[in-house]
Amino acid sequence: MADDIFQKIQSQIQKDRIVLYMKGTPSMPQCGFSQQSTRALQAVGAEFASYNVLEDPLLREGIKQFSNWPTIPQLYIDGEFVGGCDILVSLYENGELEKMIQAGPSA
Amino acid sequence: MEAQRIEAMIKAAIPDADVRAVDMQGTGDHFDVVVVSAAFAGRSLVQQHRLVYGALGDSMRQAIHALALRTLTPEQFQQELVTDIGAAD
């Protein structure tokens, strides 16, 4: 059973370059951390796919196990886990986020 | 949950760390935590945060949701001090 959700997540993070697992949606975030994260991404002009874990309990649990990370939101870039809200905000503040968004698929 | 306990657990796992946990709201359920350690050098932010989360362990699983975490190497911390204070050369 766990494999199904892992496979689903795997295909999600490969389908789009930038993927945010969050509570709510970018236009209606349901928690402050998810809201901060979407704002940071929007501020650097990122185009990103988002998945609302509040609508999918299996995803909500699955993504935490998949990433081995206890909290939501979670950001993936080019199939790699980048971090949660604290990390995202740090990367935004030091200019790294913008660079990561602009960089193409890793060479 | 107390700031001192959080600091102690992190220091126990990362011995050279300078840790500051502050209960900004005074409610005991949200802490701003800054950890400065040479052990962070060369690691991604995810790896740095995992080190801190690992220090808190299962007993503090709920605590993780209460933390706003910043991790820095000693060099990065010094750089911030210089920037904040606006120290002249």
N, CA and C atoms of all chains as a GROMACS GRO file, in nm:
protein
  588
    1MET      N    1   0.084  -0.121   0.000
    1MET     CA    2   0.000   0.000   0.000
    1MET      C    3   0.087   0.125   0.000
    2ALA      N    4   0.190   0.122   0.082
    2ALA     CA    5   0.278   0.239   0.090
    2ALA      C    6   0.343   0.263  -0.045
    3ASP      N    7   0.370   0.153  -0.116
    3ASP     CA    8   0.436   0.168  -0.246
    3ASP      C    9   0.354   0.250  -0.343
    4ASP      N   10   0.221   0.235  -0.338
    4ASP     CA   11   0.136   0.309  -0.432
    4ASP      C   12   0.155   0.458  -0.416
    5ILE      N   13   0.151   0.505  -0.294
    5ILE     CA   14   0.164   0.649  -0.273
    5ILE      C   15   0.305   0.694  -0.306
    6PHE      N   16   0.405   0.611  -0.277
    6PHE     CA   17   0.541   0.648  -0.311
    6PHE      C   18   0.557   0.660  -0.462
    7GLN      N   19   0.496   0.568  -0.534
    7GLN     CA   20   0.506   0.576  -0.680
    7GLN      C   21   0.435   0.700  -0.731
    8LYS      N   22   0.323   0.732  -0.670
    8LYS     CA   23   0.247   0.851  -0.709
    8LYS      C   24   0.333   0.976  -0.687
    9ILE      N   25   0.394   0.984  -0.570
    9ILE     CA   26   0.479   1.099  -0.539
    9ILE      C   27   0.597   1.106  -0.635
   10GLN      N   28   0.656   0.992  -0.660
   10GLN     CA   29   0.770   0.986  -0.751
   10GLN      C   30   0.733   1.043  -0.887
   11SER      N   31   0.615   1.006  -0.939
   11SER     CA   32   0.577   1.058  -1.070
   11SER      C   33   0.542   1.206  -1.062
   12GLN      N   34   0.489   1.250  -0.948
   12GLN     CA   35   0.457   1.393  -0.933
   12GLN      C   36   0.582   1.480  -0.936
   13ILE      N   37   0.687   1.434  -0.868
   13ILE     CA   38   0.807   1.518  -0.861
   13ILE      C   39   0.892   1.509  -0.987
   14GLN      N   40   0.854   1.412  -1.073
   14GLN     CA   41   0.924   1.406  -1.201
   14GLN      C   42   0.849   1.479  -1.310
   15LYS      N   43   0.718   1.492  -1.290
   15LYS     CA   44   0.632   1.551  -1.393
   15LYS      C   45   0.654   1.702  -1.406
   16ASP      N   46   0.676   1.770  -1.294
   16ASP     CA   47   0.698   1.914  -1.295
   16ASP      C   48   0.831   1.946  -1.230
   17ARG      N   49   0.896   2.050  -1.275
   17ARG     CA   50   1.028   2.088  -1.221
   17ARG      C   51   1.020   2.129  -1.075
   18ILE      N   52   0.918   2.210  -1.048
   18ILE     CA   53   0.906   2.263  -0.912
   18ILE      C   54   0.772   2.218  -0.856
   19VAL      N   55   0.779   2.149  -0.743
   19VAL     CA   56   0.658   2.093  -0.683
   19VAL      C   57   0.651   2.127  -0.535
   20LEU      N   58   0.537   2.183  -0.493
   20LEU     CA   59   0.518   2.217  -0.353
   20LEU      C   60   0.404   2.134  -0.294
   21TYR      N   61   0.434   2.059  -0.190
   21TYR     CA   62   0.330   1.989  -0.114
   21TYR      C   63   0.292   2.082  -0.001
   22MET      N   64   0.162   2.118   0.005
   22MET     CA   65   0.122   2.220   0.101
   22MET      C   66  -0.016   2.193   0.159
   23LYS      N   67  -0.052   2.276   0.256
   23LYS     CA   68  -0.188   2.269   0.311
   23LYS      C   69  -0.267   2.379   0.242
   24GLY      N   70  -0.370   2.339   0.169
   24GLY     CA   71  -0.446   2.437   0.093
   24GLY      C   72  -0.389   2.451  -0.047
   25THR      N   73  -0.422   2.563  -0.110
   25THR     CA   74  -0.375   2.589  -0.247
   25THR      C   75  -0.302   2.722  -0.248
   26PRO      N   76  -0.226   2.750  -0.354
   26PRO     CA   77  -0.154   2.879  -0.359
   26PRO      C   78  -0.248   2.998  -0.345
   27SER      N   79  -0.368   2.986  -0.399
   27SER     CA   80  -0.459   3.100  -0.388
   27SER      C   81  -0.532   3.100  -0.254
   28MET      N   82  -0.538   2.983  -0.190
   28MET     CA   83  -0.600   2.976  -0.057
   28MET      C   84  -0.522   2.884   0.035
   29PRO      N   85  -0.406   2.932   0.083
   29PRO     CA   86  -0.327   2.849   0.175
   29PRO      C   87  -0.404   2.830   0.305
   30GLN      N   88  -0.386   2.713   0.366
   30GLN     CA   89  -0.459   2.682   0.488
   30GLN      C   90  -0.371   2.685   0.612
   31CYS      N   91  -0.246   2.725   0.595
   31CYS     CA   92  -0.162   2.742   0.713
   31CYS      C   93  -0.056   2.847   0.683
   32GLY      N   94  -0.009   2.913   0.787
   32GLY     CA   95   0.086   3.022   0.772
   32GLY      C   96   0.215   2.981   0.703
   33PHE      N   97   0.263   2.860   0.732
   33PHE     CA   98   0.388   2.816   0.671
   33PHE      C   99   0.370   2.789   0.522
   34SER      N  100   0.257   2.732   0.487
   34SER     CA  101   0.229   2.708   0.346
   34SER      C  102   0.213   2.842   0.274
   35GLN      N  103   0.155   2.935   0.342
   35GLN     CA  104   0.136   3.068   0.283
   35GLN      C  105   0.271   3.137   0.259
   36GLN      N  106   0.358   3.131   0.357
   36GLN     CA  107   0.491   3.191   0.341
   36GLN      C  108   0.565   3.128   0.225
   37SER      N  109   0.553   2.996   0.215
   37SER     CA  110   0.625   2.924   0.110
   37SER      C  111   0.576   2.962  -0.028
   38THR      N  112   0.444   2.970  -0.046
   38THR     CA  113   0.393   3.007  -0.178
   38THR      C  114   0.433   3.150  -0.210
   39ARG      N  115   0.432   3.237  -0.111
   39ARG     CA  116   0.471   3.375  -0.135
   39ARG      C  117   0.616   3.386  -0.181
   40ALA      N  118   0.703   3.308  -0.118
   40ALA     CA  119   0.845   3.312  -0.156
   40ALA      C  120   0.861   3.266  -0.300
   41LEU      N  121   0.792   3.159  -0.335
   41LEU     CA  122   0.802   3.107  -0.472
   41LEU      C  123   0.746   3.208  -0.572
   42GLN      N  124   0.636   3.269  -0.537
   42GLN     CA  125   0.576   3.367  -0.627
   42GLN      C  126   0.665   3.490  -0.640
   43ALA      N  127   0.732   3.526  -0.531
   43ALA     CA  128   0.819   3.644  -0.533
   43ALA      C  129   0.936   3.627  -0.629
   44VAL      N  130   0.983   3.503  -0.648
   44VAL     CA  131   1.093   3.481  -0.742
   44VAL      C  132   1.041   3.438  -0.879
   45GLY      N  133   0.912   3.449  -0.897
   45GLY     CA  134   0.853   3.420  -1.029
   45GLY      C  135   0.852   3.274  -1.068
   46ALA      N  136   0.848   3.187  -0.970
   46ALA     CA  137   0.852   3.044  -1.001
   46ALA      C  138   0.718   2.994  -1.053
   47GLU      N  139   0.723   2.907  -1.152
   47GLU     CA  140   0.603   2.835  -1.193
   47GLU      C  141   0.612   2.700  -1.123
   48PHE      N  142   0.511   2.671  -1.043
   48PHE     CA  143   0.521   2.546  -0.968
   48PHE      C  144   0.389   2.473  -0.963
   49ALA      N  145   0.399   2.341  -0.950
   49ALA     CA  146   0.282   2.258  -0.929
   49ALA      C  147   0.263   2.247  -0.779
   50SER      N  148   0.141   2.240  -0.734
   50SER     CA  149   0.120   2.223  -0.591
   50SER      C  150   0.016   2.114  -0.565
   51TYR      N  151   0.032   2.046  -0.453
   51TYR     CA  152  -0.061   1.940  -0.412
   51TYR      C  153  -0.108   1.970  -0.271
   52ASN      N  154  -0.238   1.969  -0.254
   52ASN     CA  155  -0.299   2.001  -0.126
   52ASN      C  156  -0.313   1.875  -0.042
   53VAL      N  157  -0.229   1.861   0.061
   53VAL     CA  158  -0.231   1.738   0.140
   53VAL      C  159  -0.357   1.726   0.225
   54LEU      N  160  -0.426   1.839   0.244
   54LEU     CA  161  -0.549   1.833   0.324
   54LEU      C  162  -0.658   1.756   0.251
   55GLU      N  163  -0.644   1.745   0.120
   55GLU     CA  164  -0.744   1.673   0.043
   55GLU      C  165  -0.711   1.526   0.030
   56ASP      N  166  -0.596   1.485   0.075
   56ASP     CA  167  -0.550   1.347   0.052
   56ASP      C  168  -0.471   1.297   0.171
   57PRO      N  169  -0.537   1.231   0.264
   57PRO     CA  170  -0.469   1.183   0.386
   57PRO      C  171  -0.354   1.087   0.356
   58LEU      N  172  -0.368   1.007   0.252
   58LEU     CA  173  -0.260   0.915   0.217
   58LEU      C  174  -0.138   0.994   0.172
   59LEU      N  175  -0.162   1.100   0.099
   59LEU     CA  176  -0.051   1.184   0.052
   59LEU      C  177   0.011   1.258   0.170
   60ARG      N  178  -0.074   1.304   0.259
   60ARG     CA  179  -0.026   1.380   0.375
   60ARG      C  180   0.073   1.297   0.456
   61GLU      N  181   0.041   1.170   0.477
   61GLU     CA  182   0.132   1.082   0.550
   61GLU      C  183   0.247   1.034   0.462
   62GLY      N  184   0.212   1.001   0.339
   62GLY     CA  185   0.310   0.945   0.246
   62GLY      C  186   0.426   1.037   0.217
   63ILE      N  187   0.397   1.165   0.199
   63ILE     CA  188   0.504   1.259   0.164
   63ILE      C  189   0.603   1.275   0.280
   64LYS      N  190   0.553   1.266   0.402
   64LYS     CA  191   0.643   1.277   0.517
   64LYS      C  192   0.738   1.158   0.524
   65GLN      N  193   0.686   1.040   0.490
   65GLN     CA  194   0.772   0.922   0.489
   65GLN      C  195   0.864   0.922   0.370
   66PHE      N  196   0.812   0.962   0.256
   66PHE     CA  197   0.891   0.964   0.133
   66PHE      C  198   1.012   1.054   0.148
   67SER      N  199   0.988   1.174   0.204
   67SER     CA  200   1.096   1.272   0.221
   67SER      C  201   1.175   1.249   0.348
   68ASN      N  202   1.122   1.169   0.437
   68ASN     CA  203   1.178   1.153   0.572
   68ASN      C  204   1.188   1.291   0.637
   69TRP      N  205   1.075   1.360   0.632
   69TRP     CA  206   1.070   1.498   0.683
   69TRP      C  207   0.936   1.514   0.752
   70PRO      N  208   0.936   1.566   0.875
   70PRO     CA  209   0.814   1.559   0.955
   70PRO      C  210   0.704   1.662   0.929
   71THR      N  211   0.736   1.765   0.853
   71THR     CA  212   0.638   1.873   0.842
   71THR      C  213   0.602   1.906   0.698
   72ILE      N  214   0.495   1.981   0.687
   72ILE     CA  215   0.445   2.030   0.557
   72ILE      C  216   0.436   2.181   0.572
   73PRO      N  217   0.480   2.263   0.476
   73PRO     CA  218   0.500   2.230   0.334
   73PRO      C  219   0.635   2.166   0.302
   74GLN      N  220   0.646   2.110   0.182
   74GLN     CA  221   0.769   2.051   0.134
   74GLN      C  222   0.789   2.088  -0.012
   75LEU      N  223   0.910   2.134  -0.041
   75LEU     CA  224   0.940   2.177  -0.177
   75LEU      C  225   1.035   2.082  -0.246
   76TYR      N  226   1.001   2.044  -0.370
   76TYR     CA  227   1.089   1.963  -0.452
   76TYR      C  228   1.126   2.043  -0.576
   77ILE      N  229   1.254   2.042  -0.612
   77ILE     CA  230   1.300   2.102  -0.736
   77ILE      C  231   1.382   1.998  -0.812
   78ASP      N  232   1.344   1.976  -0.938
   78ASP     CA  233   1.413   1.875  -1.020
   78ASP      C  234   1.420   1.740  -0.950
   79GLY      N  235   1.309   1.703  -0.888
   79GLY     CA  236   1.299   1.572  -0.825
   79GLY      C  237   1.372   1.558  -0.694
   80GLU      N  238   1.428   1.668  -0.644
   80GLU     CA  239   1.504   1.660  -0.521
   80GLU      C  240   1.439   1.743  -0.410
   81PHE      N  241   1.437   1.687  -0.289
   81PHE     CA  242   1.377   1.756  -0.177
   81PHE      C  243   1.464   1.874  -0.136
   82VAL      N  244   1.406   1.993  -0.136
   82VAL     CA  245   1.482   2.115  -0.105
   82VAL      C  246   1.462   2.158   0.040
   83GLY      N  247   1.343   2.136   0.092
   83GLY     CA  248   1.321   2.172   0.231
   83GLY      C  249   1.180   2.217   0.260
   84GLY      N  250   1.160   2.258   0.387
   84GLY     CA  251   1.030   2.309   0.430
   84GLY      C  252   1.033   2.460   0.434
   85CYS      N  253   0.937   2.517   0.505
   85CYS     CA  254   0.920   2.661   0.507
   85CYS      C  255   1.044   2.736   0.555
   86ASP      N  256   1.104   2.695   0.665
   86ASP     CA  257   1.221   2.765   0.719
   86ASP      C  258   1.332   2.772   0.616
   87ILE      N  259   1.358   2.657   0.553
   87ILE     CA  260   1.465   2.650   0.454
   87ILE      C  261   1.431   2.736   0.334
   88LEU      N  262   1.307   2.725   0.290
   88LEU     CA  263   1.261   2.803   0.175
   88LEU      C  264   1.280   2.953   0.197
   89VAL      N  265   1.242   2.998   0.315
   89VAL     CA  266   1.255   3.140   0.347
   89VAL      C  267   1.403   3.179   0.353
   90SER      N  268   1.488   3.095   0.411
   90SER     CA  269   1.633   3.122   0.414
   90SER      C  270   1.689   3.132   0.273
   91LEU      N  271   1.649   3.039   0.188
   91LEU     CA  272   1.699   3.039   0.050
   91LEU      C  273   1.650   3.162  -0.026
   92TYR      N  274   1.528   3.204   0.004
   92TYR     CA  275   1.474   3.323  -0.061
   92TYR      C  276   1.552   3.446  -0.015
   93GLU      N  277   1.579   3.454   0.114
   93GLU     CA  278   1.647   3.571   0.168
   93GLU      C  279   1.791   3.583   0.123
   94ASN      N  280   1.858   3.468   0.102
   94ASN     CA  281   1.998   3.479   0.058
   94ASN      C  282   2.015   3.469  -0.093
   95GLY      N  283   1.904   3.475  -0.165
   95GLY     CA  284   1.911   3.478  -0.311
   95GLY      C  285   1.926   3.342  -0.377
   96GLU      N  286   1.940   3.238  -0.297
   96GLU     CA  287   1.961   3.104  -0.354
   96GLU      C  288   1.838   3.051  -0.424
   97LEU      N  289   1.721   3.083  -0.372
   97LEU     CA  290   1.598   3.028  -0.429
   97LEU      C  291   1.582   3.072  -0.574
   98GLU      N  292   1.608   3.199  -0.597
   98GLU     CA  293   1.594   3.250  -0.733
   98GLU      C  294   1.688   3.176  -0.828
   99LYS      N  295   1.811   3.150  -0.782
   99LYS     CA  296   1.908   3.078  -0.866
   99LYS      C  297   1.862   2.937  -0.894
  100MET      N  298   1.805   2.873  -0.791
  100MET     CA  299   1.762   2.734  -0.808
  100MET      C  300   1.645   2.726  -0.906
  101ILE      N  301   1.558   2.826  -0.901
  101ILE     CA  302   1.443   2.828  -0.990
  101ILE      C  303   1.489   2.844  -1.134
  102GLN      N  304   1.590   2.929  -1.152
  102GLN     CA  305   1.634   2.958  -1.287
  102GLN      C  306   1.721   2.850  -1.347
  103ALA      N  307   1.795   2.781  -1.263
  103ALA     CA  308   1.884   2.678  -1.315
  103ALA      C  309   1.803   2.571  -1.385
  104GLY      N  310   1.857   2.520  -1.493
  104GLY     CA  311   1.786   2.413  -1.563
  104GLY      C  312   1.804   2.284  -1.488
  105PRO      N  313   1.759   2.174  -1.544
  105PRO     CA  314   1.782   2.042  -1.484
  105PRO      C  315   1.932   2.025  -1.460
  106SER      N  316   1.967   1.968  -1.342
  106SER     CA  317   2.109   1.959  -1.302
  106SER      C  318   2.193   1.894  -1.411
  107ALA      N  319   2.307   1.955  -1.435
  107ALA     CA  320   2.398   1.900  -1.538
  107ALA      C  321   2.460   1.770  -1.488
  108MET      N  322   0.683   2.226   2.736
  108MET     CA  323   0.803   2.238   2.658
  108MET      C  324   0.875   2.367   2.692
  109GLU      N  325   1.007   2.355   2.706
  109GLU     CA  326   1.082   2.474   2.745
  109GLU      C  327   1.198   2.498   2.651
  110ALA      N  328   1.231   2.625   2.639
  110ALA     CA  329   1.343   2.664   2.553
  110ALA      C  330   1.472   2.597   2.600
  111GLN      N  331   1.491   2.590   2.731
  111GLN     CA  332   1.616   2.534   2.783
  111GLN      C  333   1.632   2.388   2.747
  112ARG      N  334   1.518   2.316   2.749
  112ARG     CA  335   1.524   2.173   2.716
  112ARG      C  336   1.561   2.154   2.570
  113ILE      N  337   1.502   2.237   2.486
  113ILE     CA  338   1.533   2.231   2.343
  113ILE      C  339   1.681   2.257   2.321
  114GLU      N  340   1.732   2.362   2.386
  114GLU     CA  341   1.873   2.396   2.371
  114GLU      C  342   1.962   2.282   2.418
  115ALA      N  343   1.928   2.224   2.532
  115ALA     CA  344   2.010   2.117   2.589
  115ALA      C  345   2.015   1.995   2.497
  116MET      N  346   1.901   1.959   2.441
  116MET     CA  347   1.897   1.841   2.354
  116MET      C  348   1.979   1.862   2.228
  117ILE      N  349   1.973   1.983   2.175
  117ILE     CA  350   2.049   2.011   2.053
  117ILE      C  351   2.198   2.010   2.084
  118LYS      N  352   2.235   2.070   2.195
  118LYS     CA  353   2.377   2.072   2.233
  118LYS      C  354   2.431   1.933   2.263
  119ALA      N  355   2.344   1.847   2.314
  119ALA     CA  356   2.388   1.711   2.345
  119ALA      C  357   2.425   1.636   2.216
  120ALA      N  358   2.352   1.664   2.110
  120ALA     CA  359   2.378   1.593   1.984
  120ALA      C  360   2.480   1.663   1.897
  121ILE      N  361   2.492   1.794   1.912
  121ILE     CA  362   2.587   1.872   1.832
  121ILE      C  363   2.673   1.951   1.930
  122PRO      N  364   2.776   1.888   1.983
  122PRO     CA  365   2.849   1.943   2.098
  122PRO      C  366   2.908   2.083   2.077
  123ASP      N  367   2.949   2.115   1.954
  123ASP     CA  368   3.013   2.246   1.937
  123ASP      C  369   2.911   2.355   1.907
  124ALA      N  370   2.783   2.321   1.911
  124ALA     CA  371   2.682   2.417   1.868
  124ALA      C  372   2.656   2.527   1.970
  125ASP      N  373   2.635   2.646   1.917
  125ASP     CA  374   2.577   2.755   1.996
  125ASP      C  375   2.430   2.754   1.962
  126VAL      N  376   2.347   2.743   2.063
  126VAL     CA  377   2.204   2.730   2.041
  126VAL      C  378   2.128   2.835   2.118
  127ARG      N  379   2.033   2.894   2.050
  127ARG     CA  380   1.946   2.987   2.120
  127ARG      C  381   1.802   2.956   2.082
  128ALA      N  382   1.722   2.920   2.182
  128ALA     CA  383   1.580   2.894   2.158
  128ALA      C  384   1.502   3.000   2.234
  129VAL      N  385   1.416   3.069   2.164
  129VAL     CA  386   1.340   3.177   2.227
  129VAL      C  387   1.191   3.156   2.205
  130ASP      N  388   1.116   3.164   2.312
  130ASP     CA  389   0.971   3.154   2.304
  130ASP      C  390   0.918   3.294   2.276
  131MET      N  391   0.903   3.323   2.148
  131MET     CA  392   0.874   3.461   2.108
  131MET      C  393   0.738   3.509   2.156
  132GLN      N  394   0.643   3.414   2.164
  132GLN     CA  395   0.507   3.456   2.199
  132GLN      C  396   0.475   3.434   2.346
  133GLY      N  397   0.565   3.367   2.416
  133GLY     CA  398   0.540   3.340   2.557
  133GLY      C  399   0.434   3.235   2.581
  134THR      N  400   0.403   3.157   2.478
  134THR     CA  401   0.295   3.058   2.493
  134THR      C  402   0.346   2.916   2.514
  135GLY      N  403   0.478   2.896   2.500
  135GLY     CA  404   0.532   2.763   2.520
  135GLY      C  405   0.508   2.667   2.406
  136ASP      N  406   0.453   2.718   2.295
  136ASP     CA  407   0.430   2.626   2.184
  136ASP      C  408   0.484   2.678   2.051
  137HIS      N  409   0.565   2.781   2.058
  137HIS     CA  410   0.635   2.823   1.937
  137HIS      C  411   0.770   2.882   1.975
  138PHE      N  412   0.876   2.827   1.917
  138PHE     CA  413   1.010   2.872   1.950
  138PHE      C  414   1.088   2.908   1.825
  139ASP      N  415   1.158   3.019   1.833
  139ASP     CA  416   1.254   3.052   1.728
  139ASP      C  417   1.387   2.996   1.774
  140VAL      N  418   1.446   2.912   1.693
  140VAL     CA  419   1.571   2.846   1.730
  140VAL      C  420   1.679   2.877   1.628
  141VAL      N  421   1.792   2.924   1.679
  141VAL     CA  422   1.908   2.947   1.593
  141VAL      C  423   2.020   2.855   1.640
  142VAL      N  424   2.080   2.781   1.548
  142VAL     CA  425   2.189   2.691   1.582
  142VAL      C  426   2.309   2.725   1.497
  143VAL      N  427   2.421   2.752   1.562
  143VAL     CA  428   2.545   2.784   1.491
  143VAL      C  429   2.645   2.672   1.520
  144SER      N  430   2.694   2.608   1.416
  144SER     CA  431   2.788   2.497   1.438
  144SER      C  432   2.875   2.474   1.317
  145ALA      N  433   3.002   2.442   1.342
  145ALA     CA  434   3.094   2.408   1.234
  145ALA      C  435   3.053   2.278   1.168
  146ALA      N  436   2.975   2.197   1.238
  146ALA     CA  437   2.930   2.068   1.182
  146ALA      C  438   2.840   2.089   1.060
  147PHE      N  439   2.788   2.213   1.044
  147PHE     CA  440   2.699   2.239   0.931
  147PHE      C  441   2.774   2.266   0.802
  148ALA      N  442   2.904   2.294   0.812
  148ALA     CA  443   2.981   2.331   0.694
  148ALA      C  444   2.974   2.222   0.588
  149GLY      N  445   2.953   2.265   0.464
  149GLY     CA  446   2.950   2.171   0.353
  149GLY      C  447   2.823   2.091   0.340
  150ARG      N  448   2.727   2.114   0.429
  150ARG     CA  449   2.601   2.038   0.421
  150ARG      C  450   2.490   2.126   0.366
  151SER      N  451   2.395   2.062   0.299
  151SER     CA  452   2.279   2.136   0.250
  151SER      C  453   2.193   2.175   0.370
  152LEU      N  454   2.103   2.270   0.348
  152LEU     CA  455   2.014   2.312   0.456
  152LEU      C  456   1.930   2.195   0.507
  153VAL      N  457   1.889   2.110   0.414
  153VAL     CA  458   1.811   1.993   0.456
  153VAL      C  459   1.892   1.907   0.551
  154GLN      N  460   2.017   1.882   0.516
  154GLN     CA  461   2.104   1.800   0.603
  154GLN      C  462   2.125   1.869   0.737
  155GLN      N  463   2.141   2.000   0.736
  155GLN     CA  464   2.163   2.074   0.860
  155GLN      C  465   2.040   2.062   0.950
  156HIS      N  466   1.923   2.081   0.890
  156HIS     CA  467   1.800   2.074   0.970
  156HIS      C  468   1.775   1.932   1.019
  157ARG      N  469   1.811   1.832   0.939
  157ARG     CA  470   1.794   1.693   0.983
  157ARG      C  471   1.880   1.666   1.106
  158LEU      N  472   1.998   1.725   1.110
  158LEU     CA  473   2.085   1.708   1.227
  158LEU      C  474   2.014   1.760   1.352
  159VAL      N  475   1.952   1.875   1.338
  159VAL     CA  476   1.883   1.933   1.453
  159VAL      C  477   1.759   1.852   1.488
  160TYR      N  478   1.681   1.813   1.388
  160TYR     CA  479   1.562   1.732   1.415
  160TYR      C  480   1.602   1.602   1.483
  161GLY      N  481   1.713   1.543   1.436
  161GLY     CA  482   1.760   1.417   1.493
  161GLY      C  483   1.794   1.433   1.642
  162ALA      N  484   1.844   1.553   1.675
  162ALA     CA  485   1.879   1.579   1.815
  162ALA      C  486   1.755   1.580   1.903
  163LEU      N  487   1.642   1.619   1.846
  163LEU     CA  488   1.521   1.631   1.928
  163LEU      C  489   1.454   1.497   1.950
  164GLY      N  490   1.476   1.406   1.856
  164GLY     CA  491   1.429   1.269   1.878
  164GLY      C  492   1.279   1.251   1.882
  165ASP      N  493   1.239   1.128   1.899
  165ASP     CA  494   1.098   1.092   1.898
  165ASP      C  495   1.020   1.160   2.010
  166SER      N  496   1.084   1.174   2.123
  166SER     CA  497   1.012   1.230   2.237
  166SER      C  498   0.967   1.372   2.210
  167MET      N  499   1.032   1.433   2.114
  167MET     CA  500   0.994   1.570   2.088
  167MET      C  501   0.937   1.587   1.948
  168ARG      N  502   0.873   1.481   1.901
  168ARG     CA  503   0.820   1.487   1.764
  168ARG      C  504   0.723   1.604   1.747
  169GLN      N  505   0.644   1.628   1.850
  169GLN     CA  506   0.549   1.739   1.841
  169GLN      C  507   0.622   1.871   1.841
  170ALA      N  508   0.737   1.873   1.909
  170ALA     CA  509   0.813   1.998   1.920
  170ALA      C  510   0.858   2.049   1.785
  171ILE      N  511   0.879   1.954   1.694
  171ILE     CA  512   0.929   1.996   1.563
  171ILE      C  513   0.835   2.094   1.495
  172HIS      N  514   0.707   2.075   1.517
  172HIS     CA  515   0.610   2.165   1.455
  172HIS      C  516   0.611   2.302   1.519
  173ALA      N  517   0.672   2.309   1.636
  173ALA     CA  518   0.672   2.436   1.709
  173ALA      C  519   0.798   2.518   1.683
  174LEU      N  520   0.887   2.466   1.601
  174LEU     CA  521   1.014   2.535   1.582
  174LEU      C  522   1.021   2.613   1.452
  175ALA      N  523   1.073   2.733   1.461
  175ALA     CA  524   1.114   2.807   1.342
  175ALA      C  525   1.265   2.800   1.350
  176LEU      N  526   1.327   2.722   1.261
  176LEU     CA  527   1.468   2.687   1.275
  176LEU      C  528   1.557   2.760   1.176
  177ARG      N  529   1.669   2.811   1.227
  177ARG     CA  530   1.773   2.865   1.139
  177ARG      C  531   1.904   2.799   1.176
  178THR      N  532   1.976   2.754   1.075
  178THR     CA  533   2.106   2.691   1.101
  178THR      C  534   2.213   2.771   1.027
  179LEU      N  535   2.328   2.790   1.091
  179LEU     CA  536   2.435   2.869   1.033
  179LEU      C  537   2.570   2.810   1.071
  180THR      N  538   2.667   2.826   0.981
  180THR     CA  539   2.805   2.794   1.020
  180THR      C  540   2.857   2.916   1.097
  181PRO      N  541   2.966   2.900   1.172
  181PRO     CA  542   3.022   3.014   1.245
  181PRO      C  543   3.056   3.131   1.151
  182GLU      N  544   3.102   3.100   1.031
  182GLU     CA  545   3.136   3.206   0.936
  182GLU      C  546   3.012   3.283   0.894
  183GLN      N  547   2.904   3.208   0.866
  183GLN     CA  548   2.780   3.274   0.824
  183GLN      C  549   2.726   3.362   0.936
  184PHE      N  550   2.739   3.313   1.060
  184PHE     CA  551   2.690   3.387   1.175
  184PHE      C  552   2.770   3.517   1.191
  185GLN      N  553   2.902   3.507   1.177
  185GLN     CA  554   2.987   3.626   1.187
  185GLN      C  555   2.948   3.728   1.080
  186GLN      N  556   2.923   3.676   0.962
  186GLN     CA  557   2.886   3.762   0.850
  186GLN      C  558   2.758   3.838   0.881
  187GLU      N  559   2.663   3.769   0.943
  187GLU     CA  560   2.537   3.834   0.977
  187GLU      C  561   2.557   3.940   1.083
  188LEU      N  562   2.643   3.912   1.177
  188LEU     CA  563   2.669   4.010   1.283
  188LEU      C  564   2.723   4.137   1.222
  189VAL      N  565   2.820   4.119   1.130
  189VAL     CA  566   2.882   4.234   1.065
  189VAL      C  567   2.776   4.314   0.989
  190THR      N  568   2.691   4.242   0.919
  190THR     CA  569   2.588   4.307   0.839
  190THR      C  570   2.488   4.380   0.928
  191ASP      N  571   2.445   4.314   1.034
  191ASP     CA  572   2.344   4.372   1.120
  191ASP      C  573   2.396   4.496   1.194
  192ILE      N  574   2.517   4.484   1.242
  192ILE     CA  575   2.571   4.595   1.321
  192ILE      C  576   2.616   4.707   1.228
  193GLY      N  577   2.638   4.671   1.102
  193GLY     CA  578   2.685   4.773   1.008
  193GLY      C  579   2.825   4.816   1.043
  194ALA      N  580   2.905   4.718   1.089
  194ALA     CA  581   3.041   4.750   1.133
  194ALA      C  582   3.122   4.804   1.017
  195ALA      N  583   3.194   4.910   1.045
  195ALA     CA  584   3.279   4.969   0.942
  195ALA      C  585   3.410   4.891   0.939
  196ASP      N  586   3.471   4.885   0.825
  196ASP     CA  587   3.600   4.816   0.815
  196ASP      C  588   3.709   4.900   0.882
   0.00000   0.00000   0.00000
